[in-house]
Amino acid sequence: MFMFMYMYSFCALFFSSIYIYVSKYKHFLLMLLSLEMIVLSLYLVMMMSFVMYMYEYFICMIFLSMSVCEGVLGLSLLVLVIRSHGSDKVLVFNNLW
């Protein structure tokens, strides 16, 4: 019973972070933070489902290592953009394309 309540709250966390990602598209840092929240909520849903069905947890370690790589890549892109353009606003990036 409590596991399903946790699953619903993690799904609500996932959809609220997608809403933030869609609505706060002006700043690159907010987009990266909402992407990290999406990854965290997916990890929590995955862990809860593995606990409920007694599966192997090794895939969660692979998922966490890939999410860390994604976060580091996003932060390095943020630093590169701020150094080159002076701001993290997405509307300034039109000369990158």
Secondary structure, DSSP 8 states (H G I E B T S, - for coil): -HHHHHHHHHHHHHHHHHHHHHH--SBHHHHHHHHHHHHHHHHHHHHHHHHHHT--SHHHHHHHHHHHHHHHHHHHHHHHHHHHHSS-BGGGGGGT-
